[in-house]
Amino acid sequence: MNSITGDLGELDCPKCKNRGWIAYNDGDGVVYERCDCMPKRRALRGIRESGLSALLEDYRLDNYETPEPWQESALAKARQYAEDPGKSWFYIYGLPGTGKSHLCTGICGALLESGHDVRYMLWRDVSRELKAVVNDTAFNELAAPYKRCAVLYIDDFLKGGMGDADKRLAFELLNSRYNSRRPTLVSSELSIDTVLDWDEAIGSRIYERAKGYVIHANGRNWRLR
């Protein structure tokens, strides 16, 4: 059974030969154990389906440029976080084009390489979908993957709206991850102080979990170079 070659995609695993499982004889018969590659396969599939896969090719920690001191510090923190996120959050804010997505995507790539299950959430698009069903039974099913994934990257947090519906959704999602102590990366144009002024319950949770990993992307718009 272990000589069979499977056809699972996303990556090549010599251990299970891309079947996703390994067979053992426990003395009473054959048992099947999930291969260690499966969480990474799911993560890569989720990244591909979310549209982040193209960015992973270009946005890596090893090609992040650091001409200014704040960028050197930001890269050092990003590498430290990617090495061991623990239960911490990573929050980076600043104007568009200052490299926020580059650093967060680079961290995601490093975490994927080390076997973490990472999910990508473009706030503007996903929040629109979730807010549309917030009073429907479909909400819990749609929101569950973002609450329960091992690592979540929320890109452009609160981009496109800061109404009551956004507040309810942000609290529902972030409070769940706060309580379960799951690593969460957030990029936003808004500082934590701005989020605190908007809603103290949301902002204080971000502040507490992201201590040590709050970065102000205080530079020019590199897209306009």
C-alpha positions as CSV (number, residue, x, y, z in Angstrom):
1,M,0.0,0.0,0.0
2,N,2.8,2.4,0.8
3,S,4.3,1.8,-2.6
4,I,1.2,3.3,-4.3
5,T,1.8,6.8,-5.9
6,G,-1.1,9.2,-5.2
7,D,-2.2,12.2,-7.3
8,L,-2.6,14.9,-4.7
9,G,-1.4,18.3,-5.8
10,E,0.1,21.4,-4.2
11,L,3.5,19.8,-3.3
12,D,5.5,16.7,-3.7
13,C,5.9,14.5,-0.6
14,P,8.3,11.6,-0.8
15,K,7.0,10.3,2.6
16,C,3.5,9.4,1.4
17,K,4.2,9.6,-2.3
18,N,1.4,12.2,-2.6
19,R,-1.4,9.9,-1.3
20,G,-1.9,11.9,1.9
21,W,-1.8,8.8,4.2
22,I,0.6,6.1,5.4
23,A,-0.4,2.5,6.1
24,Y,0.7,0.6,9.2
25,N,0.1,-2.8,10.6
26,D,-0.9,-2.5,14.3
27,G,-1.0,-6.2,14.9
28,D,-4.8,-6.4,14.4
29,G,-4.8,-5.2,10.8
30,V,-4.0,-2.3,8.6
31,V,-4.5,1.2,9.9
32,Y,-4.1,4.5,8.0
33,E,-2.5,7.6,9.4
34,R,-2.7,11.1,7.9
35,C,0.6,12.2,6.5
36,D,2.3,15.3,7.9
37,C,2.1,17.0,4.5
38,M,-1.7,17.3,4.6
39,P,-2.0,20.6,6.7
40,K,0.5,22.2,4.3
41,R,-1.4,21.0,1.3
42,R,-4.6,22.5,2.7
43,A,-2.8,25.7,3.4
44,L,-1.4,25.9,-0.1
45,R,-4.7,25.1,-1.6
46,G,-6.4,27.8,0.4
47,I,-3.7,30.3,-0.5
48,R,-4.1,29.4,-4.2
49,E,-7.8,29.7,-4.1
50,S,-7.6,33.0,-2.4
51,G,-5.4,34.6,-5.0
52,L,-2.4,35.0,-2.8
53,S,-0.3,32.4,-4.6
54,A,1.0,34.9,-7.2
55,L,2.1,37.3,-4.5
56,L,4.0,34.5,-2.7
57,E,6.3,34.3,-5.7
58,D,7.2,38.0,-5.6
59,Y,6.8,39.0,-1.9
60,R,9.4,37.1,0.1
61,L,11.3,38.2,3.2
62,D,14.6,37.6,1.4
63,N,13.8,40.2,-1.3
64,Y,12.3,42.9,0.9
65,E,14.4,46.0,0.5
66,T,15.6,48.0,3.5
67,P,17.0,51.4,2.4
68,E,15.5,53.1,5.5
69,P,16.1,52.2,9.2
70,W,12.4,51.5,9.9
71,Q,12.5,48.9,7.1
72,E,15.4,47.2,8.7
73,S,13.6,47.0,12.0
74,A,10.4,45.9,10.3
75,L,12.2,43.1,8.5
76,A,13.9,41.9,11.7
77,K,10.5,41.7,13.5
78,A,9.0,39.9,10.5
79,R,11.7,37.3,10.5
80,Q,11.4,36.9,14.3
81,Y,7.7,36.4,14.0
82,A,8.0,33.9,11.1
83,E,10.5,31.9,13.2
84,D,8.0,31.4,16.0
85,P,4.7,33.3,16.0
86,G,3.6,31.5,19.2
87,K,0.3,33.1,20.3
88,S,1.2,36.6,19.2
89,W,-0.3,38.8,16.5
90,F,1.5,40.9,13.9
91,Y,0.1,44.3,13.0
92,I,1.5,46.6,10.4
93,Y,-0.1,49.9,9.3
94,G,0.6,52.8,7.0
95,L,-0.1,54.4,3.7
96,P,-0.7,52.3,0.6
97,G,2.4,51.1,-1.2
98,T,4.7,51.1,1.8
99,G,5.4,47.4,1.8
100,K,2.8,46.1,4.3
101,S,1.5,43.3,2.1
102,H,5.1,42.4,1.1
103,L,6.1,41.7,4.7
104,C,2.9,39.9,5.7
105,T,3.0,37.8,2.6
106,G,6.7,37.0,3.2
107,I,5.8,35.9,6.7
108,C,3.0,33.7,5.3
109,G,5.4,32.1,2.9
110,A,7.9,31.3,5.6
111,L,5.2,29.8,7.8
112,L,3.9,27.7,5.0
113,E,7.4,26.4,4.3
114,S,7.6,25.3,8.0
115,G,4.3,23.5,7.8
116,H,1.8,26.0,9.3
117,D,-1.8,26.1,8.1
118,V,-2.2,29.7,6.8
119,R,-5.4,31.3,5.5
120,Y,-5.6,34.6,3.6
121,M,-8.5,37.1,4.0
122,L,-8.8,40.2,1.9
123,W,-11.0,42.2,4.3
124,R,-12.8,44.2,1.7
125,D,-14.0,41.2,-0.3
126,V,-14.6,38.6,2.4
127,S,-16.3,41.1,4.8
128,R,-18.8,42.0,2.1
129,E,-19.7,38.3,1.8
130,L,-19.9,37.7,5.5
131,K,-21.9,40.9,6.2
132,A,-24.4,39.8,3.6
133,V,-25.3,36.7,5.6
134,V,-24.6,37.8,9.2
135,N,-28.2,37.1,10.2
136,D,-28.3,33.9,8.2
137,T,-27.5,30.3,9.2
138,A,-24.8,30.4,6.5
139,F,-22.7,32.9,8.5
140,N,-21.2,30.4,11.0
141,E,-20.2,28.1,8.2
142,L,-18.6,30.8,6.1
143,A,-16.9,32.4,9.1
144,A,-15.6,29.2,10.7
145,P,-12.5,28.8,8.5
146,Y,-11.3,32.2,9.3
147,K,-11.9,31.7,13.0
148,R,-10.3,28.3,13.3
149,C,-7.4,28.2,10.9
150,A,-4.0,28.0,12.6
151,V,-2.7,31.3,11.1
152,L,-4.9,34.0,9.6
153,Y,-3.6,36.9,7.5
154,I,-6.2,39.8,7.2
155,D,-5.1,42.1,4.4
156,D,-6.3,45.7,4.3
157,F,-8.3,45.5,7.6
158,L,-11.3,47.8,7.6
159,K,-10.6,49.0,4.0
160,G,-13.9,50.1,2.5
161,G,-16.0,50.7,5.6
162,M,-16.1,51.2,9.3
163,G,-19.9,51.0,9.9
164,D,-21.8,49.0,12.6
165,A,-21.8,45.9,10.5
166,D,-18.0,46.1,10.1
167,K,-17.7,46.5,13.8
168,R,-19.8,43.5,14.6
169,L,-17.9,41.3,12.1
170,A,-14.5,42.5,13.2
171,F,-15.3,41.8,16.9
172,E,-16.8,38.4,16.1
173,L,-13.7,37.3,14.1
174,L,-11.0,38.8,16.2
175,N,-12.5,38.0,19.5
176,S,-12.7,34.3,18.5
177,R,-9.0,34.3,17.5
178,Y,-8.1,36.3,20.7
179,N,-9.8,33.7,22.9
180,S,-8.3,30.8,21.1
181,R,-4.9,32.5,21.0
182,R,-4.3,31.8,17.4
183,P,-1.6,33.7,15.5
184,T,-3.1,36.5,13.3
185,L,-1.4,38.9,10.9
186,V,-3.1,42.2,10.1
187,S,-2.2,44.9,7.6
188,S,-4.2,48.1,7.6
189,E,-4.0,51.8,6.8
190,L,-5.2,52.4,10.3
191,S,-3.1,52.7,13.4
192,I,-4.1,50.7,16.5
193,D,-4.9,54.1,18.2
194,T,-7.4,54.8,15.4
195,V,-9.0,51.4,15.8
196,L,-9.1,52.0,19.6
197,D,-11.0,55.3,19.0
198,W,-13.4,53.4,16.7
199,D,-14.0,50.5,19.1
200,E,-12.0,49.9,22.3
201,A,-12.9,46.2,22.6
202,I,-11.5,45.5,19.1
203,G,-8.5,47.8,19.4
204,S,-7.5,46.6,22.9
205,R,-7.5,43.0,21.8
206,I,-5.2,43.8,18.8
207,Y,-2.9,45.8,21.1
208,E,-2.6,43.1,23.7
209,R,-1.9,40.3,21.3
210,A,0.4,42.3,19.0
211,K,2.7,43.7,21.6
212,G,6.2,43.6,20.2
213,Y,5.0,43.2,16.7
214,V,3.3,46.6,15.9
215,I,5.0,48.2,12.9
216,H,4.4,51.6,11.4
217,A,5.2,51.4,7.7
218,N,6.3,55.0,7.7
219,G,7.5,55.5,4.2
220,R,6.7,56.6,0.7
221,N,4.5,54.8,-1.8
222,W,6.9,52.5,-3.6
223,R,4.4,51.9,-6.4
224,L,4.9,55.5,-7.5
225,R,8.7,55.2,-7.9
